[in-house]
Amino acid sequence: MPREKGRKVVASNRKARHDYAILDTYEAGVVLTGTEVKSLRAGRANMVDAFAQERDGEIYLHNLHIPEYTQGTWTNHEPRRTRKLLLNRVEINKLLGKVRETGLTLVPLQVYFSDGWAKVEIGLAKGKKSYDKRQDLAKRDADREIARVVGRRGKGMRD
């Protein structure tokens, strides 16, 4: 069977972009078992409480919920187990330096398949204050209103 091409998103963490200002993103591989891959290919994953953390010079993904594979047997996986992220040593050192010195955090943004390989997009993020969230909402509403008015004028309608 030929390997699939392109990018197929399995799960995304939409709340992360609301709660955090994403400064930089990285693509990391994930160490998975066979039943985890099958469950992900079925489109089943939940990233609500997921976060990435450093331990022993490596980066691990915690609380990513991949439900048990329905056709699995006694070899099924634990749904919320800790999973190791696969990054280059240079990337790990760069990320850990920024996390330690500036108080940033690592937040998983998406789980997807890229050319058949399971990947996680992690973001180097800074927490937003409540007034930052309100400003983002106001800006989005203003942009939407501008687009609506421009669209109406382009069609020859009046406001």
C-alpha positions in Angstrom: 0.0 0.0 0.0 1.5 3.4 -0.9 2.3 5.8 1.8 -0.2 8.7 2.2 1.0 12.2 1.2 0.1 15.5 2.8 -1.1 16.5 6.2 -4.1 15.0 7.9 -5.1 16.8 11.2 -6.4 14.4 13.8 -6.9 16.9 16.7 -6.2 20.5 17.4 -6.1 22.5 20.6 -8.2 25.6 19.8 -8.3 26.8 23.3 -4.5 27.1 23.4 -4.5 30.0 20.9 -7.1 31.7 23.0 -5.3 31.3 26.3 -1.7 31.8 25.1 0.2 34.1 22.8 2.1 31.6 20.5 5.6 33.0 19.9 7.1 30.1 17.9 6.0 26.7 16.7 7.9 23.4 16.3 7.1 20.1 14.7 8.0 17.0 16.7 7.6 13.3 16.2 5.9 11.3 18.9 6.9 7.8 20.3 3.7 5.8 20.0 2.6 2.2 20.3 0.8 0.3 17.5 -2.7 0.6 19.0 -2.2 4.4 19.6 -1.4 4.9 15.9 -4.5 2.9 14.9 -6.7 5.0 17.2 -5.2 8.2 15.8 -5.7 7.1 12.3 -9.4 6.6 13.2 -9.4 10.3 14.1 -9.7 9.8 17.9 -7.7 12.1 20.2 -8.4 14.8 22.7 -5.9 17.6 23.6 -7.9 19.5 26.2 -5.5 19.2 29.2 -2.3 18.3 27.2 1.0 20.0 28.0 4.7 19.5 27.2 7.3 19.4 29.9 11.1 18.7 30.2 12.4 15.7 32.2 16.0 14.5 32.1 16.9 16.7 29.1 14.1 15.4 27.0 10.6 16.8 26.3 7.5 14.7 27.1 3.9 15.2 26.3 1.5 14.8 29.2 -2.3 14.2 29.3 -2.8 13.8 25.6 -5.9 11.5 25.6 -5.8 8.8 22.8 -8.7 6.4 23.6 -8.0 2.7 23.5 -8.3 1.0 20.1 -11.7 -0.7 19.9 -10.3 -3.8 18.1 -7.3 -4.0 20.4 -6.6 -6.9 22.7 -4.6 -7.1 26.0 -1.9 -5.2 24.2 -4.0 -2.0 24.2 -2.3 1.2 25.5 -3.1 3.4 28.5 -5.1 6.4 27.2 -3.3 9.2 29.1 0.2 7.9 29.3 3.2 10.2 29.0 4.7 10.2 25.5 8.2 11.3 24.4 8.6 13.9 21.7 11.3 13.5 19.1 13.2 16.7 18.4 16.8 17.4 17.5 19.2 18.1 20.4 19.7 21.6 19.1 16.0 22.3 19.1 15.6 20.8 22.6 18.4 22.9 24.0 16.9 26.1 22.4 13.4 25.4 23.7 14.6 24.5 27.2 16.7 27.6 27.4 13.8 29.8 26.5 11.5 28.0 28.9 13.9 28.3 31.8 15.0 31.9 31.4 11.9 33.7 30.2 9.1 31.8 31.9 7.5 30.6 28.6 5.7 27.3 28.4 5.3 24.5 25.8 1.8 23.9 24.6 0.7 21.3 22.0 -1.3 22.8 19.2 -2.1 20.0 16.8 -1.7 16.2 16.4 -1.6 15.2 12.7 -0.1 12.8 10.2 2.5 14.2 7.9 3.4 11.9 5.0 2.2 8.9 7.1 4.2 9.9 10.3 2.4 11.0 13.5 3.5 14.5 14.5 2.7 17.1 17.1 2.9 20.8 16.6 4.1 22.4 19.8 4.1 26.1 20.5 6.4 28.2 22.6 3.8 30.3 24.4 3.3 33.0 26.9 0.1 33.2 28.9 -2.4 35.9 28.1 -4.0 38.2 30.6 -7.8 38.6 30.5 -7.5 42.1 29.0 -5.3 40.6 26.2 -8.1 38.2 25.4 -10.7 41.0 25.3 -8.4 43.0 22.9 -8.1 40.0 20.6 -11.9 39.6 20.6 -12.5 43.3 19.8 -9.9 43.2 17.0 -11.5 40.1 15.5 -14.9 41.7 15.6 -13.6 44.9 14.0 -11.9 42.9 11.2 -15.1 41.0 10.6 -17.1 44.3 10.4 -14.6 45.8 8.0 -14.7 42.7 5.8 -18.5 42.8 5.8 -18.7 46.5 4.8 -16.0 46.0 2.0 -18.0 43.0 0.7 -21.2 45.0 0.6 -19.6 47.9 -1.2 -18.0 45.6 -3.7 -21.4 44.3 -4.6 -22.7 47.9 -5.0 -24.9 47.9 -1.9 -25.2 50.7 0.7 -24.5 50.2 4.4 
